[in-house]
């Protein structure tokens, strides 16, 4: 029975995450969450927490799921920094192209909703964005960029990554999204070449 309860909890959390991802925090009601998870309101509170608590759990779930994929993509940064950054963006592009998932990015959506989020949830959204910048900075430093260039490209790549999610929601085609990524990878290639010549 314990295994079944855990499976049901995972299923409910995934359903809640998709609901928040599709509609955003402000436009998701407890009734929406009840329909998505198949749980009544009292069961949501007793099993998953109130709306803020549940949203935090969904953000953590989302960040862990895609964070692991981003870490794997960037794992070759020391030896192949350009391939690693391409692989990083490929995680996002693959997620965007998945017809089973909503458009956009739950973390980007959350960041845009900060004015209407509770302070605890807003802080969590900011931290999630910060983790992505730090992940990129660490990889770019491993790829032998200077501290200054690693900082600048980490900020830039994180911003581009979030913009891909926003652009996809606005109807940008896969080719347009890949063209945006290509500009960033080309700029990084030039920076790496300059570092090697110095």
CNS distance restraints for C-alpha pairs under 8 A (distance, minus, plus):
assign (resid   1 and name CA) (resid   5 and name CA) 6.32 0.50 0.50
assign (resid   2 and name CA) (resid   6 and name CA) 6.39 0.50 0.50
assign (resid   3 and name CA) (resid   7 and name CA) 6.26 0.50 0.50
assign (resid   4 and name CA) (resid   8 and name CA) 6.15 0.50 0.50
assign (resid   5 and name CA) (resid   9 and name CA) 6.11 0.50 0.50
assign (resid   6 and name CA) (resid  10 and name CA) 6.21 0.50 0.50
assign (resid   7 and name CA) (resid  11 and name CA) 6.20 0.50 0.50
assign (resid   8 and name CA) (resid  12 and name CA) 6.07 0.50 0.50
assign (resid   9 and name CA) (resid  13 and name CA) 6.10 0.50 0.50
assign (resid  10 and name CA) (resid  14 and name CA) 6.11 0.50 0.50
assign (resid  11 and name CA) (resid  15 and name CA) 6.17 0.50 0.50
assign (resid  11 and name CA) (resid  37 and name CA) 7.69 0.50 0.50
assign (resid  12 and name CA) (resid  16 and name CA) 6.13 0.50 0.50
assign (resid  12 and name CA) (resid  36 and name CA) 7.90 0.50 0.50
assign (resid  12 and name CA) (resid  37 and name CA) 4.87 0.50 0.50
assign (resid  12 and name CA) (resid  38 and name CA) 7.71 0.50 0.50
assign (resid  13 and name CA) (resid  17 and name CA) 6.01 0.50 0.50
assign (resid  13 and name CA) (resid  37 and name CA) 7.60 0.50 0.50
assign (resid  13 and name CA) (resid  48 and name CA) 7.90 0.50 0.50
assign (resid  13 and name CA) (resid  57 and name CA) 7.82 0.50 0.50
assign (resid  13 and name CA) (resid  58 and name CA) 6.56 0.50 0.50
assign (resid  14 and name CA) (resid  18 and name CA) 6.21 0.50 0.50
assign (resid  14 and name CA) (resid  58 and name CA) 7.55 0.50 0.50
assign (resid  15 and name CA) (resid  19 and name CA) 6.27 0.50 0.50
assign (resid  15 and name CA) (resid  36 and name CA) 5.64 0.50 0.50
assign (resid  15 and name CA) (resid  37 and name CA) 5.45 0.50 0.50
assign (resid  16 and name CA) (resid  20 and name CA) 6.25 0.50 0.50
assign (resid  16 and name CA) (resid  33 and name CA) 5.93 0.50 0.50
assign (resid  16 and name CA) (resid  36 and name CA) 6.26 0.50 0.50
assign (resid  16 and name CA) (resid  37 and name CA) 6.18 0.50 0.50
assign (resid  16 and name CA) (resid  54 and name CA) 7.83 0.50 0.50
assign (resid  16 and name CA) (resid  58 and name CA) 7.04 0.50 0.50
assign (resid  17 and name CA) (resid  21 and name CA) 5.97 0.50 0.50
assign (resid  17 and name CA) (resid  55 and name CA) 7.51 0.50 0.50
assign (resid  17 and name CA) (resid  58 and name CA) 5.00 0.50 0.50
assign (resid  17 and name CA) (resid  59 and name CA) 7.51 0.50 0.50
assign (resid  17 and name CA) (resid  62 and name CA) 7.52 0.50 0.50
assign (resid  18 and name CA) (resid  22 and name CA) 5.91 0.50 0.50
assign (resid  18 and name CA) (resid 101 and name CA) 7.39 0.50 0.50
assign (resid  18 and name CA) (resid 102 and name CA) 7.08 0.50 0.50
assign (resid  19 and name CA) (resid  23 and name CA) 6.07 0.50 0.50
assign (resid  19 and name CA) (resid  24 and name CA) 7.58 0.50 0.50
assign (resid  19 and name CA) (resid  28 and name CA) 7.14 0.50 0.50
assign (resid  19 and name CA) (resid  32 and name CA) 7.51 0.50 0.50
assign (resid  19 and name CA) (resid  33 and name CA) 6.89 0.50 0.50
assign (resid  19 and name CA) (resid  36 and name CA) 6.63 0.50 0.50
assign (resid  20 and name CA) (resid  24 and name CA) 4.76 0.50 0.50
assign (resid  20 and name CA) (resid  25 and name CA) 5.53 0.50 0.50
assign (resid  20 and name CA) (resid  28 and name CA) 6.24 0.50 0.50
assign (resid  20 and name CA) (resid  55 and name CA) 7.42 0.50 0.50
assign (resid  20 and name CA) (resid 106 and name CA) 7.45 0.50 0.50
assign (resid  21 and name CA) (resid  25 and name CA) 7.94 0.50 0.50
assign (resid  21 and name CA) (resid 102 and name CA) 6.56 0.50 0.50
assign (resid  21 and name CA) (resid 104 and name CA) 7.88 0.50 0.50
assign (resid  21 and name CA) (resid 105 and name CA) 6.99 0.50 0.50
assign (resid  21 and name CA) (resid 106 and name CA) 4.96 0.50 0.50
assign (resid  21 and name CA) (resid 109 and name CA) 7.55 0.50 0.50
assign (resid  22 and name CA) (resid 102 and name CA) 5.39 0.50 0.50
assign (resid  22 and name CA) (resid 103 and name CA) 7.30 0.50 0.50
assign (resid  23 and name CA) (resid  27 and name CA) 5.67 0.50 0.50
assign (resid  23 and name CA) (resid  28 and name CA) 6.01 0.50 0.50
assign (resid  24 and name CA) (resid  28 and name CA) 6.21 0.50 0.50
assign (resid  24 and name CA) (resid 106 and name CA) 7.76 0.50 0.50
assign (resid  24 and name CA) (resid 109 and name CA) 6.56 0.50 0.50
assign (resid  24 and name CA) (resid 110 and name CA) 7.29 0.50 0.50
assign (resid  24 and name CA) (resid 113 and name CA) 7.95 0.50 0.50
assign (resid  25 and name CA) (resid  55 and name CA) 7.50 0.50 0.50
assign (resid  25 and name CA) (resid 110 and name CA) 7.25 0.50 0.50
assign (resid  25 and name CA) (resid 113 and name CA) 7.47 0.50 0.50
assign (resid  25 and name CA) (resid 117 and name CA) 7.81 0.50 0.50
assign (resid  26 and name CA) (resid 113 and name CA) 7.65 0.50 0.50
assign (resid  26 and name CA) (resid 116 and name CA) 7.06 0.50 0.50
assign (resid  26 and name CA) (resid 117 and name CA) 7.88 0.50 0.50
assign (resid  28 and name CA) (resid  32 and name CA) 5.91 0.50 0.50
assign (resid  28 and name CA) (resid  33 and name CA) 7.08 0.50 0.50
assign (resid  29 and name CA) (resid  33 and name CA) 6.37 0.50 0.50
assign (resid  30 and name CA) (resid  34 and name CA) 6.01 0.50 0.50
assign (resid  30 and name CA) (resid  41 and name CA) 6.68 0.50 0.50
assign (resid  30 and name CA) (resid  51 and name CA) 7.01 0.50 0.50
assign (resid  31 and name CA) (resid  35 and name CA) 6.22 0.50 0.50
assign (resid  31 and name CA) (resid  41 and name CA) 7.28 0.50 0.50
assign (resid  32 and name CA) (resid  36 and name CA) 6.13 0.50 0.50
assign (resid  33 and name CA) (resid  37 and name CA) 5.94 0.50 0.50
assign (resid  33 and name CA) (resid  39 and name CA) 7.97 0.50 0.50
assign (resid  34 and name CA) (resid  38 and name CA) 5.51 0.50 0.50
assign (resid  34 and name CA) (resid  39 and name CA) 5.06 0.50 0.50
assign (resid  34 and name CA) (resid  40 and name CA) 5.38 0.50 0.50
assign (resid  34 and name CA) (resid  41 and name CA) 6.11 0.50 0.50
assign (resid  34 and name CA) (resid  44 and name CA) 7.25 0.50 0.50
assign (resid  35 and name CA) (resid  39 and name CA) 7.18 0.50 0.50
assign (resid  39 and name CA) (resid  43 and name CA) 5.78 0.50 0.50
assign (resid  39 and name CA) (resid  44 and name CA) 6.10 0.50 0.50
assign (resid  40 and name CA) (resid  44 and name CA) 6.29 0.50 0.50
assign (resid  41 and name CA) (resid  45 and name CA) 6.39 0.50 0.50
assign (resid  42 and name CA) (resid  46 and name CA) 6.13 0.50 0.50
assign (resid  43 and name CA) (resid  47 and name CA) 5.66 0.50 0.50
assign (resid  43 and name CA) (resid  48 and name CA) 7.62 0.50 0.50
assign (resid  44 and name CA) (resid  48 and name CA) 5.10 0.50 0.50
assign (resid  44 and name CA) (resid  49 and name CA) 6.16 0.50 0.50
assign (resid  44 and name CA) (resid  50 and name CA) 7.14 0.50 0.50
assign (resid  45 and name CA) (resid  49 and name CA) 4.30 0.50 0.50
assign (resid  45 and name CA) (resid  50 and name CA) 5.16 0.50 0.50
assign (resid  48 and name CA) (resid  53 and name CA) 7.42 0.50 0.50
assign (resid  48 and name CA) (resid  54 and name CA) 5.76 0.50 0.50
assign (resid  49 and name CA) (resid  53 and name CA) 5.28 0.50 0.50
assign (resid  49 and name CA) (resid  54 and name CA) 5.52 0.50 0.50
assign (resid  50 and name CA) (resid  54 and name CA) 5.96 0.50 0.50
assign (resid  51 and name CA) (resid  55 and name CA) 5.97 0.50 0.50
assign (resid  52 and name CA) (resid  56 and name CA) 6.17 0.50 0.50
assign (resid  52 and name CA) (resid 118 and name CA) 7.57 0.50 0.50
assign (resid  52 and name CA) (resid 121 and name CA) 6.90 0.50 0.50
assign (resid  53 and name CA) (resid  57 and name CA) 6.27 0.50 0.50
assign (resid  54 and name CA) (resid  58 and name CA) 6.17 0.50 0.50
assign (resid  55 and name CA) (resid  59 and name CA) 6.13 0.50 0.50
assign (resid  55 and name CA) (resid 121 and name CA) 7.78 0.50 0.50
assign (resid  56 and name CA) (resid  60 and name CA) 6.15 0.50 0.50
assign (resid  56 and name CA) (resid 121 and name CA) 6.33 0.50 0.50
assign (resid  56 and name CA) (resid 124 and name CA) 7.45 0.50 0.50
assign (resid  57 and name CA) (resid  61 and name CA) 6.10 0.50 0.50
assign (resid  58 and name CA) (resid  62 and name CA) 6.05 0.50 0.50
assign (resid  59 and name CA) (resid  63 and name CA) 6.00 0.50 0.50
assign (resid  59 and name CA) (resid 106 and name CA) 7.24 0.50 0.50
assign (resid  59 and name CA) (resid 107 and name CA) 7.07 0.50 0.50
assign (resid  59 and name CA) (resid 125 and name CA) 7.76 0.50 0.50
assign (resid  60 and name CA) (resid  64 and name CA) 6.01 0.50 0.50
assign (resid  61 and name CA) (resid  65 and name CA) 6.09 0.50 0.50
assign (resid  62 and name CA) (resid  66 and name CA) 6.21 0.50 0.50
assign (resid  62 and name CA) (resid  67 and name CA) 7.97 0.50 0.50
assign (resid  62 and name CA) (resid 106 and name CA) 7.43 0.50 0.50
assign (resid  63 and name CA) (resid  67 and name CA) 5.31 0.50 0.50
assign (resid  63 and name CA) (resid 107 and name CA) 7.81 0.50 0.50
assign (resid  63 and name CA) (resid 128 and name CA) 6.99 0.50 0.50
assign (resid  64 and name CA) (resid  68 and name CA) 6.03 0.50 0.50
assign (resid  65 and name CA) (resid  69 and name CA) 6.90 0.50 0.50
assign (resid  66 and name CA) (resid  70 and name CA) 6.15 0.50 0.50
assign (resid  66 and name CA) (resid  91 and name CA) 7.85 0.50 0.50
assign (resid  67 and name CA) (resid  71 and name CA) 6.08 0.50 0.50
assign (resid  67 and name CA) (resid 132 and name CA) 7.98 0.50 0.50
assign (resid  68 and name CA) (resid  72 and name CA) 6.21 0.50 0.50
assign (resid  69 and name CA) (resid  73 and name CA) 6.20 0.50 0.50
assign (resid  69 and name CA) (resid  91 and name CA) 6.75 0.50 0.50
assign (resid  70 and name CA) (resid  74 and name CA) 6.21 0.50 0.50
assign (resid  70 and name CA) (resid  88 and name CA) 5.49 0.50 0.50
assign (resid  70 and name CA) (resid  91 and name CA) 6.61 0.50 0.50
assign (resid  71 and name CA) (resid  75 and name CA) 6.04 0.50 0.50
assign (resid  71 and name CA) (resid 135 and name CA) 7.41 0.50 0.50
assign (resid  73 and name CA) (resid  84 and name CA) 5.71 0.50 0.50
assign (resid  73 and name CA) (resid  85 and name CA) 7.56 0.50 0.50
assign (resid  73 and name CA) (resid  87 and name CA) 5.06 0.50 0.50
assign (resid  73 and name CA) (resid  88 and name CA) 5.15 0.50 0.50
assign (resid  73 and name CA) (resid  91 and name CA) 7.60 0.50 0.50
assign (resid  74 and name CA) (resid  81 and name CA) 7.91 0.50 0.50
assign (resid  74 and name CA) (resid  84 and name CA) 4.70 0.50 0.50
assign (resid  74 and name CA) (resid  85 and name CA) 6.53 0.50 0.50
assign (resid  74 and name CA) (resid  87 and name CA) 7.02 0.50 0.50
assign (resid  74 and name CA) (resid  88 and name CA) 6.18 0.50 0.50
assign (resid  74 and name CA) (resid 136 and name CA) 7.84 0.50 0.50
assign (resid  74 and name CA) (resid 139 and name CA) 6.21 0.50 0.50
assign (resid  75 and name CA) (resid  84 and name CA) 7.00 0.50 0.50
assign (resid  75 and name CA) (resid 139 and name CA) 7.54 0.50 0.50
assign (resid  76 and name CA) (resid  80 and name CA) 5.64 0.50 0.50
assign (resid  76 and name CA) (resid  81 and name CA) 6.80 0.50 0.50
assign (resid  76 and name CA) (resid  83 and name CA) 7.72 0.50 0.50
assign (resid  76 and name CA) (resid  84 and name CA) 5.70 0.50 0.50
assign (resid  77 and name CA) (resid  81 and name CA) 4.06 0.50 0.50
assign (resid  77 and name CA) (resid  82 and name CA) 7.42 0.50 0.50
assign (resid  77 and name CA) (resid  83 and name CA) 7.49 0.50 0.50
assign (resid  77 and name CA) (resid  84 and name CA) 5.13 0.50 0.50
assign (resid  77 and name CA) (resid  85 and name CA) 7.55 0.50 0.50
assign (resid  77 and name CA) (resid 139 and name CA) 5.39 0.50 0.50
assign (resid  77 and name CA) (resid 140 and name CA) 6.76 0.50 0.50
assign (resid  77 and name CA) (resid 142 and name CA) 6.09 0.50 0.50
assign (resid  77 and name CA) (resid 143 and name CA) 5.30 0.50 0.50
assign (resid  78 and name CA) (resid 139 and name CA) 7.06 0.50 0.50
assign (resid  78 and name CA) (resid 140 and name CA) 7.89 0.50 0.50
assign (resid  78 and name CA) (resid 142 and name CA) 4.56 0.50 0.50
assign (resid  78 and name CA) (resid 143 and name CA) 4.40 0.50 0.50
assign (resid  78 and name CA) (resid 144 and name CA) 7.28 0.50 0.50
assign (resid  79 and name CA) (resid 143 and name CA) 6.67 0.50 0.50
assign (resid  80 and name CA) (resid  84 and name CA) 6.12 0.50 0.50
assign (resid  80 and name CA) (resid 143 and name CA) 7.13 0.50 0.50
assign (resid  81 and name CA) (resid  85 and name CA) 6.24 0.50 0.50
assign (resid  81 and name CA) (resid 139 and name CA) 7.54 0.50 0.50
assign (resid  81 and name CA) (resid 140 and name CA) 6.83 0.50 0.50
assign (resid  81 and name CA) (resid 142 and name CA) 7.99 0.50 0.50
assign (resid  81 and name CA) (resid 143 and name CA) 5.11 0.50 0.50
assign (resid  82 and name CA) (resid  86 and name CA) 6.20 0.50 0.50
assign (resid  82 and name CA) (resid 185 and name CA) 6.70 0.50 0.50
assign (resid  82 and name CA) (resid 188 and name CA) 7.34 0.50 0.50
assign (resid  82 and name CA) (resid 189 and name CA) 6.75 0.50 0.50
assign (resid  83 and name CA) (resid  87 and name CA) 6.07 0.50 0.50
assign (resid  84 and name CA) (resid  88 and name CA) 6.12 0.50 0.50
assign (resid  85 and name CA) (resid  89 and name CA) 6.37 0.50 0.50
assign (resid  85 and name CA) (resid 185 and name CA) 7.23 0.50 0.50
assign (resid  86 and name CA) (resid  90 and name CA) 6.08 0.50 0.50
assign (resid  86 and name CA) (resid 181 and name CA) 7.80 0.50 0.50
assign (resid  86 and name CA) (resid 185 and name CA) 7.02 0.50 0.50
assign (resid  87 and name CA) (resid  91 and name CA) 6.45 0.50 0.50
assign (resid  88 and name CA) (resid  92 and name CA) 7.15 0.50 0.50
assign (resid  89 and name CA) (resid  93 and name CA) 6.21 0.50 0.50
assign (resid  89 and name CA) (resid 161 and name CA) 6.80 0.50 0.50
assign (resid  89 and name CA) (resid 181 and name CA) 7.08 0.50 0.50
assign (resid  90 and name CA) (resid  94 and name CA) 5.81 0.50 0.50
assign (resid  91 and name CA) (resid  95 and name CA) 6.24 0.50 0.50
assign (resid  92 and name CA) (resid  96 and name CA) 6.13 0.50 0.50
assign (resid  92 and name CA) (resid 161 and name CA) 7.15 0.50 0.50
assign (resid  92 and name CA) (resid 164 and name CA) 7.83 0.50 0.50
assign (resid  92 and name CA) (resid 165 and name CA) 7.84 0.50 0.50
assign (resid  93 and name CA) (resid  97 and name CA) 6.12 0.50 0.50
assign (resid  93 and name CA) (resid 164 and name CA) 7.89 0.50 0.50
assign (resid  93 and name CA) (resid 174 and name CA) 7.77 0.50 0.50
assign (resid  93 and name CA) (resid 177 and name CA) 7.78 0.50 0.50
assign (resid  93 and name CA) (resid 178 and name CA) 7.99 0.50 0.50
assign (resid  94 and name CA) (resid  98 and name CA) 6.26 0.50 0.50
assign (resid  95 and name CA) (resid 101 and name CA) 7.29 0.50 0.50
assign (resid  96 and name CA) (resid 101 and name CA) 7.49 0.50 0.50
assign (resid  96 and name CA) (resid 102 and name CA) 7.75 0.50 0.50
assign (resid  96 and name CA) (resid 103 and name CA) 5.88 0.50 0.50
assign (resid  96 and name CA) (resid 104 and name CA) 6.58 0.50 0.50
assign (resid  96 and name CA) (resid 165 and name CA) 7.08 0.50 0.50
assign (resid  96 and name CA) (resid 168 and name CA) 7.05 0.50 0.50
assign (resid  97 and name CA) (resid 174 and name CA) 7.74 0.50 0.50
assign (resid 103 and name CA) (resid 165 and name CA) 6.92 0.50 0.50
assign (resid 103 and name CA) (resid 168 and name CA) 6.31 0.50 0.50
assign (resid 103 and name CA) (resid 169 and name CA) 5.37 0.50 0.50
assign (resid 104 and name CA) (resid 108 and name CA) 7.54 0.50 0.50
assign (resid 104 and name CA) (resid 109 and name CA) 7.54 0.50 0.50
assign (resid 104 and name CA) (resid 164 and name CA) 7.62 0.50 0.50
assign (resid 104 and name CA) (resid 165 and name CA) 3.92 0.50 0.50
assign (resid 104 and name CA) (resid 166 and name CA) 5.63 0.50 0.50
assign (resid 104 and name CA) (resid 167 and name CA) 7.84 0.50 0.50
assign (resid 104 and name CA) (resid 168 and name CA) 6.12 0.50 0.50
assign (resid 104 and name CA) (resid 169 and name CA) 5.54 0.50 0.50
assign (resid 105 and name CA) (resid 109 and name CA) 6.10 0.50 0.50
assign (resid 105 and name CA) (resid 162 and name CA) 7.30 0.50 0.50
assign (resid 105 and name CA) (resid 165 and name CA) 5.41 0.50 0.50
assign (resid 105 and name CA) (resid 166 and name CA) 7.62 0.50 0.50
assign (resid 106 and name CA) (resid 110 and name CA) 6.04 0.50 0.50
assign (resid 107 and name CA) (resid 111 and name CA) 6.13 0.50 0.50
assign (resid 107 and name CA) (resid 125 and name CA) 6.31 0.50 0.50
assign (resid 107 and name CA) (resid 128 and name CA) 6.99 0.50 0.50
assign (resid 107 and name CA) (resid 129 and name CA) 7.25 0.50 0.50
assign (resid 108 and name CA) (resid 112 and name CA) 6.33 0.50 0.50
assign (resid 108 and name CA) (resid 162 and name CA) 5.81 0.50 0.50
assign (resid 108 and name CA) (resid 165 and name CA) 7.34 0.50 0.50
assign (resid 108 and name CA) (resid 166 and name CA) 7.67 0.50 0.50
assign (resid 109 and name CA) (resid 113 and name CA) 6.26 0.50 0.50
assign (resid 110 and name CA) (resid 114 and name CA) 6.29 0.50 0.50
assign (resid 110 and name CA) (resid 122 and name CA) 7.60 0.50 0.50
assign (resid 110 and name CA) (resid 125 and name CA) 6.00 0.50 0.50
assign (resid 111 and name CA) (resid 122 and name CA) 7.33 0.50 0.50
assign (resid 111 and name CA) (resid 125 and name CA) 5.75 0.50 0.50
assign (resid 111 and name CA) (resid 126 and name CA) 6.68 0.50 0.50
assign (resid 113 and name CA) (resid 117 and name CA) 6.38 0.50 0.50
assign (resid 114 and name CA) (resid 118 and name CA) 7.94 0.50 0.50
assign (resid 114 and name CA) (resid 122 and name CA) 5.17 0.50 0.50
assign (resid 114 and name CA) (resid 125 and name CA) 7.74 0.50 0.50
assign (resid 115 and name CA) (resid 122 and name CA) 7.94 0.50 0.50
assign (resid 117 and name CA) (resid 121 and name CA) 5.95 0.50 0.50
assign (resid 117 and name CA) (resid 122 and name CA) 5.46 0.50 0.50
assign (resid 118 and name CA) (resid 122 and name CA) 6.00 0.50 0.50
assign (resid 119 and name CA) (resid 123 and name CA) 6.02 0.50 0.50
assign (resid 120 and name CA) (resid 124 and name CA) 6.31 0.50 0.50
assign (resid 121 and name CA) (resid 125 and name CA) 6.29 0.50 0.50
assign (resid 122 and name CA) (resid 126 and name CA) 6.33 0.50 0.50
assign (resid 123 and name CA) (resid 127 and name CA) 6.20 0.50 0.50
assign (resid 124 and name CA) (resid 128 and name CA) 6.22 0.50 0.50
assign (resid 125 and name CA) (resid 129 and name CA) 6.52 0.50 0.50
assign (resid 126 and name CA) (resid 130 and name CA) 6.24 0.50 0.50
assign (resid 127 and name CA) (resid 131 and name CA) 6.11 0.50 0.50
assign (resid 128 and name CA) (resid 132 and name CA) 6.57 0.50 0.50
assign (resid 129 and name CA) (resid 133 and name CA) 6.55 0.50 0.50
assign (resid 129 and name CA) (resid 158 and name CA) 7.86 0.50 0.50
assign (resid 130 and name CA) (resid 134 and name CA) 6.17 0.50 0.50
assign (resid 131 and name CA) (resid 135 and name CA) 5.99 0.50 0.50
assign (resid 132 and name CA) (resid 136 and name CA) 6.30 0.50 0.50
assign (resid 132 and name CA) (resid 158 and name CA) 6.51 0.50 0.50
assign (resid 133 and name CA) (resid 137 and name CA) 6.05 0.50 0.50
assign (resid 133 and name CA) (resid 154 and name CA) 5.33 0.50 0.50
assign (resid 133 and name CA) (resid 155 and name CA) 6.00 0.50 0.50
assign (resid 133 and name CA) (resid 157 and name CA) 7.97 0.50 0.50
assign (resid 133 and name CA) (resid 158 and name CA) 5.74 0.50 0.50
assign (resid 134 and name CA) (resid 138 and name CA) 6.06 0.50 0.50
assign (resid 134 and name CA) (resid 154 and name CA) 7.32 0.50 0.50
assign (resid 135 and name CA) (resid 139 and name CA) 6.38 0.50 0.50
assign (resid 136 and name CA) (resid 140 and name CA) 6.07 0.50 0.50
assign (resid 136 and name CA) (resid 154 and name CA) 5.08 0.50 0.50
assign (resid 136 and name CA) (resid 157 and name CA) 7.58 0.50 0.50
assign (resid 136 and name CA) (resid 158 and name CA) 7.53 0.50 0.50
assign (resid 137 and name CA) (resid 141 and name CA) 6.06 0.50 0.50
assign (resid 137 and name CA) (resid 150 and name CA) 5.35 0.50 0.50
assign (resid 137 and name CA) (resid 151 and name CA) 5.91 0.50 0.50
assign (resid 137 and name CA) (resid 153 and name CA) 7.53 0.50 0.50
assign (resid 137 and name CA) (resid 154 and name CA) 4.97 0.50 0.50
assign (resid 138 and name CA) (resid 142 and name CA) 6.24 0.50 0.50
assign (resid 138 and name CA) (resid 150 and name CA) 7.91 0.50 0.50
assign (resid 139 and name CA) (resid 143 and name CA) 6.27 0.50 0.50
assign (resid 140 and name CA) (resid 144 and name CA) 6.60 0.50 0.50
assign (resid 140 and name CA) (resid 145 and name CA) 5.88 0.50 0.50
assign (resid 140 and name CA) (resid 150 and name CA) 5.34 0.50 0.50
assign (resid 140 and name CA) (resid 153 and name CA) 7.82 0.50 0.50
assign (resid 140 and name CA) (resid 154 and name CA) 7.42 0.50 0.50
assign (resid 141 and name CA) (resid 145 and name CA) 5.18 0.50 0.50
assign (resid 141 and name CA) (resid 146 and name CA) 6.70 0.50 0.50
assign (resid 141 and name CA) (resid 147 and name CA) 6.79 0.50 0.50
assign (resid 141 and name CA) (resid 150 and name CA) 5.77 0.50 0.50
assign (resid 144 and name CA) (resid 192 and name CA) 7.73 0.50 0.50
assign (resid 144 and name CA) (resid 195 and name CA) 7.75 0.50 0.50
assign (resid 145 and name CA) (resid 149 and name CA) 5.87 0.50 0.50
assign (resid 145 and name CA) (resid 150 and name CA) 5.51 0.50 0.50
assign (resid 145 and name CA) (resid 191 and name CA) 7.75 0.50 0.50
assign (resid 145 and name CA) (resid 192 and name CA) 6.53 0.50 0.50
assign (resid 145 and name CA) (resid 195 and name CA) 6.61 0.50 0.50
assign (resid 146 and name CA) (resid 150 and name CA) 5.87 0.50 0.50
assign (resid 146 and name CA) (resid 195 and name CA) 7.58 0.50 0.50
assign (resid 147 and name CA) (resid 151 and name CA) 6.08 0.50 0.50
assign (resid 148 and name CA) (resid 152 and name CA) 6.24 0.50 0.50
assign (resid 149 and name CA) (resid 153 and name CA) 5.94 0.50 0.50
assign (resid 149 and name CA) (resid 191 and name CA) 7.72 0.50 0.50
assign (resid 150 and name CA) (resid 154 and name CA) 5.86 0.50 0.50
assign (resid 151 and name CA) (resid 155 and name CA) 6.26 0.50 0.50
assign (resid 152 and name CA) (resid 156 and name CA) 6.17 0.50 0.50
assign (resid 153 and name CA) (resid 157 and name CA) 5.76 0.50 0.50
assign (resid 153 and name CA) (resid 188 and name CA) 7.41 0.50 0.50
assign (resid 154 and name CA) (resid 158 and name CA) 5.97 0.50 0.50
assign (resid 155 and name CA) (resid 159 and name CA) 6.15 0.50 0.50
assign (resid 156 and name CA) (resid 160 and name CA) 6.11 0.50 0.50
assign (resid 157 and name CA) (resid 161 and name CA) 5.98 0.50 0.50
assign (resid 157 and name CA) (resid 184 and name CA) 7.14 0.50 0.50
assign (resid 158 and name CA) (resid 162 and name CA) 6.32 0.50 0.50
assign (resid 159 and name CA) (resid 163 and name CA) 6.12 0.50 0.50
assign (resid 160 and name CA) (resid 164 and name CA) 6.21 0.50 0.50
assign (resid 160 and name CA) (resid 180 and name CA) 7.77 0.50 0.50
assign (resid 160 and name CA) (resid 181 and name CA) 7.52 0.50 0.50
assign (resid 160 and name CA) (resid 184 and name CA) 8.00 0.50 0.50
assign (resid 161 and name CA) (resid 165 and name CA) 6.98 0.50 0.50
assign (resid 162 and name CA) (resid 166 and name CA) 6.62 0.50 0.50
assign (resid 163 and name CA) (resid 167 and name CA) 5.92 0.50 0.50
assign (resid 164 and name CA) (resid 168 and name CA) 6.03 0.50 0.50
assign (resid 164 and name CA) (resid 177 and name CA) 6.25 0.50 0.50
assign (resid 165 and name CA) (resid 169 and name CA) 6.46 0.50 0.50
assign (resid 166 and name CA) (resid 170 and name CA) 6.45 0.50 0.50
assign (resid 167 and name CA) (resid 171 and name CA) 6.43 0.50 0.50
assign (resid 167 and name CA) (resid 172 and name CA) 5.44 0.50 0.50
assign (resid 167 and name CA) (resid 177 and name CA) 7.66 0.50 0.50
assign (resid 168 and name CA) (resid 172 and name CA) 5.00 0.50 0.50
assign (resid 168 and name CA) (resid 173 and name CA) 7.14 0.50 0.50
assign (resid 168 and name CA) (resid 177 and name CA) 7.72 0.50 0.50
assign (resid 172 and name CA) (resid 176 and name CA) 6.08 0.50 0.50
assign (resid 172 and name CA) (resid 177 and name CA) 6.70 0.50 0.50
assign (resid 173 and name CA) (resid 177 and name CA) 6.38 0.50 0.50
assign (resid 174 and name CA) (resid 178 and name CA) 6.12 0.50 0.50
assign (resid 175 and name CA) (resid 179 and name CA) 6.14 0.50 0.50
assign (resid 176 and name CA) (resid 180 and name CA) 6.46 0.50 0.50
assign (resid 177 and name CA) (resid 181 and name CA) 6.45 0.50 0.50
assign (resid 178 and name CA) (resid 182 and name CA) 6.06 0.50 0.50
assign (resid 179 and name CA) (resid 183 and name CA) 6.49 0.50 0.50
assign (resid 180 and name CA) (resid 184 and name CA) 6.76 0.50 0.50
assign (resid 181 and name CA) (resid 185 and name CA) 6.25 0.50 0.50
assign (resid 182 and name CA) (resid 186 and name CA) 6.02 0.50 0.50
assign (resid 183 and name CA) (resid 187 and name CA) 6.20 0.50 0.50
assign (resid 184 and name CA) (resid 188 and name CA) 6.21 0.50 0.50
assign (resid 185 and name CA) (resid 189 and name CA) 6.10 0.50 0.50
assign (resid 186 and name CA) (resid 190 and name CA) 6.41 0.50 0.50
assign (resid 187 and name CA) (resid 191 and name CA) 6.36 0.50 0.50
assign (resid 188 and name CA) (resid 192 and name CA) 6.12 0.50 0.50
assign (resid 189 and name CA) (resid 193 and name CA) 6.18 0.50 0.50
assign (resid 190 and name CA) (resid 194 and name CA) 6.17 0.50 0.50
assign (resid 191 and name CA) (resid 195 and name CA) 6.20 0.50 0.50
assign (resid 192 and name CA) (resid 196 and name CA) 6.24 0.50 0.50
assign (resid 193 and name CA) (resid 197 and name CA) 6.27 0.50 0.50
assign (resid 194 and name CA) (resid 198 and name CA) 6.20 0.50 0.50
